[in-house]
Amino acid sequence: MMTVFDPLRLGAVALDVLASGRAAPAAIVARQRSRLSHLLDATVRGSRLYRERLQGLDPASTPLGALPVLDRAELIERFDDWVTDPQLKLAQLRAFTADATRIGEPYLNKYLVWESSGTSHLAGVFVQDARAMAVYDALEALRRSTPRPLQRWFDPLLLAERIAFVGATTGHFASMVSMQRLAQLNPFMAQSLRCFSILQSSSALIAELNAFAPTVIATYPTVAALLSDLAAQGALHFKPREIWTGGETLSSAVRRHVEQTLGCVLRNSYGASEFMSIGWECGHGQMHANTDWLILEPIDAQGQPVPAGQASHSTLLTNLANFVQPLIRYDLGDQITVHPERCECGSSLPVIEVRGRRDDPLLMAGQNGRPVTLLPLALTTVLEEEAGVFDFQLRQQDDHTLVLRLDLQGAEATAAAARCVNALEQLAVAQGLARLRILTELGRPVPRGRSGKPQRVVAQRQGKRH
């Protein structure tokens, strides 16, 4: 089965990515303007939704900041009018992503499809063609800083590495779809590229990782921290050379813990389902945004631009690579700070700080008297995938008790709560918890932070344990 891949387009994009990495800021702006013009032209011609929203405006002469802002709710509601290919229908795509056996399979033989989590109340479905994938491939391959540049020079395809992805493996998520696609593109990597589920118990996960002995681990900061804790206890029988993290906020304390305990270098990334490769860290540890292929607009709570050096309330994203499912001034919901200073690495791409997902790991009581860590991504995955609930808060009360809050009423709330409790109880058994009590708070708003996003998994604060 052929995957979505255009080698000629990838080659052309790769040359441009290499050229623009150290181009002058004015050259980056020129690329943005040219690509935005082509995107707007194709969008107005192909998307009924955007044609309606841009009615009365001349995209060629209207500044980007004067164009309307769209969020996920409106786009998903009008999905069939949003996309530029009339063959793409939301109902059919939902059915496709409901089938876990089709993860990474090309849709209509020309699209990659992945779903997103529901941190903004609503799960998304995102479609990429070969044109967009060429951009993501080039950015991933050429902008990711490696701690071992000489070895990468002699092994650019990572043939000597054993790469482990540790995360949610049961859904059509971007990371899992990408791993499956990589294996399809490089069949010779089948034995050196494996995925490990975080839904299993820590002991089972460690046993599988020890048997595989990866040299590179791609995962989330909370998972990397857990692996470091287990390594400190002597449970890991291998030493990875690199850790790649993303998907959650990485604190400096977690970075130090991982690097010191595992004795390796950690490289962090920033991406989203809406644009896979928003930024990667350089060798100086600074996060650079790939602004030759996207536009980020930090905004305050009133939707006004935020000056450089100041944290935003949210961020608007314009994806300059995807013409099939255009995203123009899309409210991403993330809080970022764009720094005005140039990085010492020499790149003119802007340095950003990102405040993304900040869910907590939960330390619960295990069957053998030892504590068990419930990873936040495991909890949110089972509630989304098994219970079909996306807007919730799970708060730890004590070592045996969780409080589930849902902003639902009546019979709908009762049914959703029952599904959640069942999914969490099954996870508790798989993770080896001694017992689990789940209290429900129904019909109550889910607390939200400054960005409007909830912290969906909240640990019991120190000093309150008993």
N, C-alpha and C positions, 0 to 999 in steps of 0.2 A: 504494500500500500504506500503510495507516494504521499508525502506530506506537503504542506504549503511552503514552497521554496522557489525563489527565482535567483539563480547564481549570478546572472548578468547584472540584475538590478543591485544585488548585494555588493558586487564588485564596484559599481559606480558610487553607491552610497559610502562604502568603506573609504574610497579615495577622498571623498568630500569630508568625511568625519576626521580623517587624518589631517587634512589641510586646515580645517576650521578649529582644531583643538587648540592651536596657538595663534590663531588669526587675531587681528586687531578687533576691539569691540565694535567698531563701525562695520566691519565685514560680517560680524555675527548679526547685527541689526539688519544689514542688507539681505542676508539670507532669510531672516524672519519675514521681512516685508514681501519678498518675492514668493515665498512659500505660502504665506497667508493669502496673498492675492489669488494664487492658483486654487487654494482650498475654498475660499469664498465663492469663486466662480463655479467650481464643481458642486458646491453645496447648494447654491441657489438653483442650479439647474436640476439637481437630483433629489433634494429633500423637500417634501411638501411642507413639513413643519417649519423648517428654517425659512422657506420662501414666504410663509405667512408672517413669521416673526420679523423678517427683514423688509416687509412691504413698506414702501415709501422711502426706503433708505437706498443710497447708492453705495454698495460695498466697496467699490473702487476708490471712493473719495471720503467715506465715513471713517473717522478714527476708530480704532479697535475699542477704545474706552466708551464710545457712544453706542456700541452694539448691545443688544439685550443680553442679560445673564440668564442662563438656564440651569436648572438643577435636575437631579436624577429622577425625582418624582414626575416632573412634567415630561421628561424624555421617555421614561418607561411607559407612561400612560399613552403617549403618542408614538410608540416604538415603530410601528409599521409605516408611519408618515415621516419618521426621523431618518431612517436609513435610506441610502441612495440606490439600493438594489431591491426592486419590488419582490424578488424571490425570498427575501428575508422576512419571516413572520415570527412575532414573539412567541405565539403559542407553540409553533413547531420547534423553535429553539429551546423553549422550556422543556419540551418532551425529550429533545436530544440531550440536554444536560442532566436530565433525571436518570439517564442510563449510564452508570459508572463504567460499564464495559466499553464505552465509546470515548473515554478520555483520550484526547490527543488525535482523534480521528478527524480527517478533514470533512467539513460540512459542505455539502454540494460539490465536493471535490475541489474546492478553491478557498475555503475559509477555515481559520482556526477560531474556535469559540471557547471562551472561558466565562465563568460566573464569578461574581464578587460576593463577599460577605455583606451582611446587612447593617453595617455600622451607621448608615444614614437612613435607617428605618426600612429600606427596601433593597432586596437583592437585585443586582444588575446582571445583565448579559452583554458581553462585549465581543465583537466580531472583527477579526483582523484578516486582511488579504495579504498576498505575497509582497505587495508594495510596503505595507506597514511593517511586516515581519522583517523585511530587509533592513529597515531603519533600526528596529530593536536589536537585530542580530549584530549589526555593525557597532552600535553603541555598547552592547554587552561585551563584545570581543575586544574593542579597541580603547574604551574609556575606563574599563576596570583596571585599577592599579594592582599590580602583583607584587608581593613581598619578595619574590624570587625571580627577578627579571631575566637573569642569565638562563635559568632552567626553562622558563617560558619561551625564550628565544629558540632553544633547541627542541622544545616540545610544545608548539603552539596549539596543537589539538588535544592537549592534556592526556595523551595516550599512556603516559607513565603514572597517571594518578588514579586513585580509587575514590570516586566522588559519591558522597552520601547526601541525599536530601532528606531531612528529618522534618516532617510537618504533617499537614492534613492531606491524606492521600486518597480519600474516598470521593472527592468531588472534582468537578471540572474547574479547578482553581488555576490561575495563571502559572504558578510555579509547577504544579503537577503536569499541566498540559505541555509546558515547555520542556520538562524532563522527558516526557514520552516522545515529543517531537525530536529532541536531540538524539535519543536512541534510534529513532527511525532514520534520521539523517546519517548517523554513524553507527551502523550495525556492529562494527568491530568494538564499540564501547559497551556493548550489552553486558559484558561481565564485569565492567569496572564502573558502572553507573547504576546505583540502586536507590530506591525510595523506602523510607522507614516511617511507619505511622506513629504519631504521638498519642493515638487513642489507646494503645496498649499500655500495660504496666511498665514502670521504669525498669524493673528487673528484666522483663522480656525485651525491651528496647535495647538495654545495655548488652544483653546476650547476643542479639543480632548484630549490633555494631562491633562488638569484640570479634565475632566470627568473620566479619567483612574487613575490619581494620582499615577504615578509610583514611586517606591522606588529606582529603579536603571534605569539610562538612558545610553544607548550605542549610541554614535554618533561621530561626527567630531568636532575638536576644534572650527571651525568657527560657527557651530550650537550651541555648548555649550556657546560660547560667546554671541550669539544672545539671547538664553534663559536667560542668566544672565542679559542682558540689560532689557529684558522684566520683569524679576523678580524685578529688581530695580524700575521699574515703577508700581509695584503692580499687574502685570497681572497674575502671577503664583499663584495658590491657593493651592499648595502642596509644600512639601520640600523633594526632593530626598535625600537619604542617601549616594548614590555613583554615580559618573559619570565615565563612561569608554569612553576614546577617542582613536582615531586612524585614519589613512588615510591621515592626513595632519600634517604639522609641528606644534607642540605645543610650543608657546613661554612662557617664565616665566611670562610675564605680563598677558597673557590670563589665565594661571593657577591660578594666584593670584586672578584675577577678578572673575573667576568661583567659586573658593573655598570660597572666602569671601562673595560674593553676595548670593550664594545658600546655604552656610553653610554646605558644605559636602566635602568629600575627592574625589579628582580626581586621577584616575589611567590611565596612558597612555600606549599604546601598539604600536608595530611596526610590520606590516605584509604587505604582498603583495599577489596578485593573484598567483604568482609563488610559494610562501610558506606562508601559512596562518598565522603562528605564529613565526615570526622571533625573536621577543623579547617582554618581558613584564617588567614593572617597579617592583622593589622589594619594601619592606617597607621603604627603605631609599631613595626612589625616583630615583634610578639609573636604567637605561635601560640595561638589561642583554640579550645578544644574545644566542639563544638556539643552541650553537655550537656542542652539541652532536648529533644533527640531521641535521645540515647544515654547510656549509663552506662559510665564507665571505672573499673575497680578496679585500681590498681597493686598488685602483690603481690610478696612475696619468694620465695625458692627453695622455701620450705615452704608456699606458698600463702596466707600471712598478709598482711593489709593493710600497705601501706607508708605511712608518714606523709608529709605534704606537704613538699616540698623535698628528698626523697630519691629517687634513681633506683630504679626497680623492676627486678625480675628478669624479669617478664612483666606482661601486662595482660589483664584480663578485660573483654570487651565485651558489653554488652546492647544490642541494636538495637531501639529502640522504634517503628520505622517499618514493619518487614517482618513481616507476620502470616502469610505464605505459607511462609516458610522461617525459622522463629523461631530467634534466637540469643540465649540467655540465659546469662550468665556463660560466654561462649565464650573459650577461651584463645587470644588473638590472637598472643602470642609477642613483641610489641614491648616495648621498654623505654622507659618515659616517666617524666618528673618533673613533678609537678603543683606549681606555685608558689602559695604562700598569698596573695601580694600581689595587689591589684587592679591592672589595667593603667591607664595614664594616658589611654587612649583613652575610658574611661568605661564599657566593657562589663563586665557582671558575670560573663560566661562565663569559666571558669578559663583561666589561661595555662599551657601545657604545653611541655615540651621533649621531643623524640622522637629516639630512636636507632633508626633502622630499618635497611634494607639498606645494607651497607657493602662492596660489591664494588668491585674496582679496575679501572680501565682498564689495558690491557696495551700497552706500546710495543714493537712488533715491527719487524723489518727488512723494508723494502719492496723491490720489484723494481728501482726506480730509484736505490737507495741512500738514499732518504729513509725516515725512520721512519714506520710506520703504526700508528695507534691502533685497537686492537680494543676496542670498547665492551663493558662487562660484560653489558649487557642483550642485545646481539646474540649473545654467546656462550651465555648461558643460554637464550635463545629457540630457537636452532637445536638445542641439546641436548634441550630439552623437546619442541619441535614435530617435529623431524626424526628424532631418535633415541629419543624416548619415555623419556628418563631424567631423573629429577627430584632424586635424592639423589646429589650428586657434589661434588668439588672439582677445580677446574682451576687449577693452580699454574704460574707462569712460571719456567722454569729459566734461560733466556737469551733472546737476541733471536730465536732460531729454534725454541726448544723449549718445549713445554708438557707438564706431567705431569698425567695424568687419574687421579683416584682414585675408585674405585667400591666400595661396601660390598656386593659381590655375590660369589657363589661359583660355581665350575664352569662348565657350559655356558651358564648364564644370564649370567654375567659376561663370558664370551668374546663372546657374541652382542651384548650391550649395548655392550661396548667397540668392537666392529667398527662398529656403527651410529654411535657417537659420533665415531670417527676419520673415518669417511666424511663426516659432517655438518661437522666442523671443517675438513677438507681442502677441501670445496666453499666454505665461507665464506672460507678463506684465499685461494683463487683469486679470488673476487669482490672481496675487499678489496685485492688486489694485493700479497700477501706474496711475498717472494723465495722462500722455501721454509718448510715447516713440518714439524717432527718432533714426534711425539706419543708420549710414554712412558706406559705404563699401570701403575697399582698396583691390583691387584684383590684383593678379599677383605680390605681394610683399612678400618677405621672412618673415616668422614668427620669431621674435627675440627669441634668445635662451640664456640661462645662461651658467655658466661655465660647468655644467654637460651635456649640450646639450639639456636639457629639457626646453620647453618654460614656462614662466609664462602666463597662458592662460587667466586669468581674472585679469585686472589691474585697481585699483581704481584711481580716480582723487586725486592727492596729495593735502594735506592741503595747504591753501593759494591761491588755484587756483579756488575755487568755486565761483560761482556768481549766 
